[in-house]
Amino acid sequence: MTWNGTGPYNPNIDPITYTEFLALSFHEVETLTAFGMPGVSTWNFGEAFAHLYLDSVAMNHNAIGRGYETFGNGSAETMARTLDPADVTPEWYRVLPPPAEKFRWSARDNVNYNETGALTALGLHRGEFSRVAA
């Protein structure tokens, strides 16, 4: 899950910063979904008032802080996992949901999702990973 939010929005942050913040989140979801990575979503997480991982420092200086939440294991070992039925339905913010049946998940999967999200965000303005740039 990429961090953006539904508000309330901090009135001291430039509105253009917020639109870029949201556009970046949706770009990440679009790209990771295109890569076939199930369960990628965004929405309803963060609001830029809290001092979460110093994102507020970036957001208050016309930059964008990024954060990612991934499915954890509580261990570095690969484990069989299942999800709640409410978390495996297609939604407008999660068009490729995670599997409804048991699946294997490891710390490596966690790192791969985070790294791919960060590289996608970094590549947006260079035109990488983008259909528009083609």
C-alpha positions as CSV (number, residue, x, y, z in Angstrom):
1,M,0.0,0.0,0.0
2,T,1.4,3.4,-1.0
3,W,0.8,6.3,1.4
4,N,-1.5,9.1,0.4
5,G,-4.7,10.0,2.1
6,T,-8.2,11.2,2.2
7,G,-7.7,14.2,4.4
8,P,-8.0,16.3,6.3
9,Y,-5.2,17.9,4.4
10,N,-2.7,20.2,6.0
11,P,-3.6,23.8,4.7
12,N,0.1,24.8,4.9
13,I,1.1,22.3,2.2
14,D,1.0,23.6,-1.4
15,P,-2.0,22.1,-3.3
16,I,0.3,21.2,-6.2
17,T,2.3,19.1,-3.8
18,Y,-0.8,17.2,-2.9
19,T,-1.8,16.6,-6.5
20,E,1.6,15.2,-7.3
21,F,1.5,13.1,-4.1
22,L,-1.8,11.5,-5.3
23,A,-0.6,11.1,-8.9
24,L,2.5,9.4,-7.7
25,S,0.6,6.9,-5.6
26,F,-1.8,6.0,-8.5
27,H,1.2,5.7,-10.8
28,E,2.8,3.2,-8.4
29,V,-0.4,1.2,-8.2
30,E,-0.8,1.2,-12.0
31,T,2.8,0.1,-12.7
32,L,3.0,-2.6,-10.0
33,T,-0.4,-4.0,-11.2
34,A,0.9,-4.0,-14.8
35,F,3.9,-6.0,-13.5
36,G,1.4,-8.6,-12.2
37,M,2.0,-7.9,-8.5
38,P,-1.3,-8.7,-6.7
39,G,-2.5,-6.8,-3.7
40,V,-1.1,-3.4,-4.6
41,S,-3.3,-0.5,-3.3
42,T,-3.4,3.0,-2.2
43,W,-5.8,5.3,-0.3
44,N,-6.9,6.1,3.2
45,F,-3.5,6.1,4.8
46,G,-1.7,9.2,5.9
47,E,-2.7,12.9,6.0
48,A,0.5,14.9,6.1
49,F,-0.1,16.3,9.6
50,A,1.6,13.6,11.6
51,H,5.3,13.3,11.8
52,L,5.4,9.8,10.3
53,Y,8.9,8.8,9.3
54,L,9.7,12.5,8.7
55,D,7.4,12.6,5.7
56,S,6.0,15.9,7.1
57,V,9.5,17.5,6.7
58,A,9.4,16.8,3.0
59,M,5.8,17.7,2.5
60,N,6.2,21.0,4.3
61,H,9.1,21.9,2.0
62,N,7.4,21.3,-1.4
63,A,8.8,17.8,-1.7
64,I,7.1,14.5,-1.4
65,G,7.8,11.9,1.3
66,R,7.0,8.3,0.3
67,G,6.1,5.4,2.5
68,Y,5.0,1.9,1.9
69,E,3.1,-0.7,4.0
70,T,3.6,-4.3,3.0
71,F,2.3,-7.6,4.2
72,G,4.6,-8.7,7.0
73,N,5.4,-12.1,8.3
74,G,6.8,-11.6,11.8
75,S,9.7,-13.8,10.6
76,A,12.2,-13.9,7.8
77,E,11.1,-17.4,6.9
78,T,8.7,-18.1,4.0
79,M,5.3,-18.9,5.4
80,A,1.9,-20.0,4.1
81,R,-0.6,-17.1,4.6
82,T,-4.3,-16.5,4.2
83,L,-6.1,-13.2,4.2
84,D,-9.5,-12.0,5.4
85,P,-12.2,-12.3,2.7
86,A,-12.7,-8.5,2.8
87,D,-9.1,-8.0,1.7
88,V,-9.2,-10.1,-1.4
89,T,-12.0,-8.4,-3.4
90,P,-11.3,-6.1,-6.3
91,E,-11.9,-2.5,-5.4
92,W,-11.3,0.8,-7.3
93,Y,-8.1,1.4,-5.2
94,R,-7.0,-2.3,-5.5
95,V,-7.8,-3.6,-8.9
96,L,-5.6,-6.8,-8.7
97,P,-6.4,-8.1,-5.2
98,P,-4.2,-10.6,-3.4
99,P,-5.1,-14.3,-3.7
100,A,-8.1,-15.6,-1.8
101,E,-6.5,-19.0,-1.3
102,K,-3.3,-19.8,0.8
103,F,-0.1,-18.3,-0.6
104,R,3.5,-18.3,0.3
105,W,5.0,-15.0,1.5
106,S,8.6,-14.2,2.7
107,A,10.7,-11.3,3.8
108,R,12.1,-11.3,0.2
109,D,8.6,-10.7,-1.2
110,N,8.2,-7.8,1.2
111,V,11.5,-6.2,0.0
112,N,10.7,-6.8,-3.6
113,Y,7.3,-5.0,-3.3
114,N,9.0,-2.0,-1.5
115,E,11.9,-1.8,-3.9
116,T,9.7,-2.0,-7.0
117,G,7.4,0.8,-5.6
118,A,10.3,3.1,-4.8
119,L,12.0,2.5,-8.2
120,T,8.6,3.1,-9.9
121,A,8.3,6.4,-8.0
122,L,11.8,7.5,-8.9
123,G,11.4,6.6,-12.5
124,L,8.1,8.5,-13.0
125,H,9.6,11.8,-14.0
126,R,12.3,10.2,-16.1
127,G,9.6,8.5,-18.2
128,E,10.6,5.0,-17.1
129,F,7.8,2.4,-16.4
130,S,5.4,4.7,-18.1
131,R,3.1,4.1,-21.1
132,V,2.9,7.9,-21.7
133,A,6.6,8.2,-22.3
134,A,6.6,5.6,-25.1
